[in-house]
Amino acid sequence: MTWFNKQSRIVQLILLLIPVVNWVVEIFVRVTAIIEKPTLRNLIGLLLGVILGFAFGWVDFIWVLIFNHLFLCK
């Protein structure tokens, strides 16, 4: 999670814009978020990322665009 947050905003958006990369980054960031801070919110974010896959990545793309952090991952 800290790796993703350290990236510039344009890099974050590009990573979330590319379909397959989007899903891989999503899972990677969610798993590291659970390792760093095991909360229910991070667990729900991981489950949504795995179950909804690419669609949840688009939600995160818009969320990063507006709020500068991933949905359910602050």
VMD Tcl script that draws the C-alpha trace (Angstrom):
set ca {
  {0.00 0.00 0.00}
  {2.79 2.43 0.82}
  {4.50 1.63 -2.49}
  {1.35 2.55 -4.41}
  {0.81 5.71 -2.37}
  {4.41 6.84 -2.99}
  {3.89 6.78 -6.76}
  {2.91 9.96 -8.54}
  {-0.77 10.37 -9.22}
  {-0.31 9.90 -12.98}
  {1.54 6.60 -12.41}
  {-1.23 5.44 -10.07}
  {-3.86 6.25 -12.69}
  {-1.92 4.54 -15.48}
  {-1.51 1.40 -13.36}
  {-5.25 1.35 -12.71}
  {-6.14 2.12 -16.32}
  {-4.49 -0.92 -17.97}
  {-6.88 -3.90 -17.53}
  {-4.61 -6.81 -16.52}
  {-2.09 -4.61 -14.72}
  {-5.06 -3.04 -12.94}
  {-6.11 -6.34 -11.38}
  {-2.56 -7.37 -10.41}
  {-1.84 -3.99 -8.78}
  {-5.22 -4.11 -7.06}
  {-4.53 -7.51 -5.47}
  {-0.93 -6.57 -4.58}
  {-1.94 -3.33 -2.89}
  {-4.84 -4.94 -1.03}
  {-2.72 -7.82 0.29}
  {0.02 -5.46 1.47}
  {-2.64 -3.27 3.10}
  {-3.88 -6.27 5.08}
  {-0.31 -7.15 6.09}
  {0.43 -3.58 7.19}
  {-2.92 -2.90 8.85}
  {-5.27 -5.89 9.25}
  {-8.68 -4.21 9.43}
  {-12.11 -5.27 8.28}
  {-12.14 -2.46 5.72}
  {-8.92 -3.76 4.10}
  {-10.27 -7.31 4.08}
  {-13.49 -6.21 2.40}
  {-11.44 -4.29 -0.16}
  {-9.40 -7.40 -0.96}
  {-12.50 -9.57 -1.29}
  {-14.17 -7.06 -3.60}
  {-10.98 -6.79 -5.66}
  {-10.74 -10.56 -6.08}
  {-14.45 -11.18 -6.70}
  {-15.28 -8.20 -8.89}
  {-11.87 -8.08 -10.57}
  {-11.56 -5.53 -13.35}
  {-14.83 -3.75 -12.54}
  {-13.58 -2.93 -9.05}
  {-10.37 -1.65 -10.61}
  {-12.37 0.94 -12.54}
  {-14.03 2.02 -9.31}
  {-10.57 2.44 -7.81}
  {-9.42 4.40 -10.87}
  {-12.21 6.92 -10.37}
  {-11.68 6.94 -6.60}
  {-7.95 7.70 -6.99}
  {-8.79 10.38 -9.53}
  {-11.15 12.10 -7.08}
  {-9.78 11.32 -3.60}
  {-6.13 10.34 -4.25}
  {-6.37 6.95 -2.49}
  {-7.90 3.55 -3.23}
  {-11.49 2.77 -2.28}
  {-11.63 1.17 1.20}
  {-7.88 1.55 1.58}
  {-6.80 4.63 3.51}
}
mol new
graphics top color blue
foreach p $ca { graphics top sphere $p radius 0.5 }
foreach p [lrange $ca 0 end-1] q [lrange $ca 1 end] { graphics top cylinder $p $q radius 0.2 }
display resetview
